Structure formats: C-alpha cells, structure tokens
Amino acid sequence: MAAKKTVSTRIDEEWFSAIEQICRETGQDFADWLRDAIALKLGSESPQQARALVERVEALEKKLQGLAGLLTR
C-alpha cells in the first residue's frame, strides 16, 4: 500500500456546512467524502469509493421503497 500524506486546508463555512450535511444524509465519513471528491477531480476511483457508492445507492433504494410504501397506502 502506498504511503499516505496529510493535507490541511481552509474552506468557507458554507462549504463545510454543505459537506457536513451530505455526510449526515449519506452516513459517509467527512474525510472519506473529501478523499472521494479529490479522486473525482483527479479522475480516479478507488475500490473504497466504488464500495461507498454502492452503499449509498443501496441506502437510497431502501428509502425510496419506504416512500413508495407510504404512497400506496
């Protein structure tokens, strides 16, 4: 496995809040979300990203099924 480096930066409060909200809604870790965003910008996808995407899609499918059940009552 390649060595990992730590990156530190400042972002606007608005961006920070938006990322926090996305992480709450998807259940994704803040650092994982940032790594995914960087990988997307660089045009690469790791196995962890693919797995996280599948998990998010599955979670959304469950939510949609629940909503569909409410609509058919």
C-alpha positions as CSV (number, residue, x, y, z in Angstrom):
1,M,0.0,0.0,0.0
2,A,1.3,3.5,-0.9
3,A,2.3,5.8,1.9
4,K,-0.3,8.4,2.8
5,K,0.2,12.1,3.4
6,T,-1.8,14.5,5.5
7,V,-3.3,17.6,3.8
8,S,-4.6,20.6,5.6
9,T,-6.6,23.5,4.1
10,R,-9.2,26.1,5.0
11,I,-12.6,26.2,3.4
12,D,-15.6,28.5,3.6
13,E,-18.1,27.8,6.4
14,E,-20.7,27.4,3.7
15,W,-18.8,24.6,2.0
16,F,-18.0,23.0,5.4
17,S,-21.7,23.0,6.4
18,A,-22.7,21.6,3.0
19,I,-20.2,18.7,3.3
20,E,-21.4,18.0,6.9
21,Q,-25.0,17.9,5.7
22,I,-24.1,15.5,2.8
23,C,-22.2,13.3,5.2
24,R,-25.1,13.2,7.7
25,E,-27.6,12.3,5.0
26,T,-25.4,9.6,3.4
27,G,-23.7,8.3,6.5
28,Q,-20.3,8.8,4.9
29,D,-17.3,9.9,7.0
30,F,-16.2,13.5,6.4
31,A,-12.6,12.5,5.5
32,D,-13.8,9.8,3.2
33,W,-16.1,12.3,1.4
34,L,-13.1,14.7,0.9
35,R,-10.9,11.9,-0.5
36,D,-13.7,10.9,-2.9
37,A,-14.1,14.5,-4.0
38,I,-10.4,14.7,-4.7
39,A,-10.3,11.4,-6.5
40,L,-13.2,12.6,-8.7
41,K,-11.4,15.8,-9.6
42,L,-8.3,13.8,-10.4
43,G,-10.3,11.3,-12.5
44,S,-9.6,8.2,-10.5
45,E,-11.7,5.9,-8.4
46,S,-10.6,3.6,-5.6
47,P,-12.2,0.3,-4.5
48,Q,-13.3,2.2,-1.3
49,Q,-15.1,4.8,-3.4
50,A,-16.8,2.1,-5.5
51,R,-18.0,0.4,-2.3
52,A,-19.1,3.6,-0.8
53,L,-21.1,4.4,-3.9
54,V,-22.8,1.1,-3.9
55,E,-23.7,1.5,-0.2
56,R,-25.1,5.0,-0.8
57,V,-27.2,3.7,-3.7
58,E,-28.5,0.8,-1.6
59,A,-29.4,3.2,1.2
60,L,-31.3,5.4,-1.3
61,E,-33.1,2.4,-2.8
62,K,-34.3,1.4,0.7
63,K,-35.5,5.0,1.4
64,L,-37.4,5.0,-2.0
65,Q,-39.0,1.7,-1.2
66,G,-40.2,3.1,2.1
67,L,-41.6,6.2,0.4
68,A,-43.3,4.0,-2.2
69,G,-44.9,2.0,0.5
70,L,-46.3,5.2,2.1
71,L,-47.7,6.3,-1.2
72,T,-49.5,3.1,-1.9
73,R,-51.4,3.1,1.4
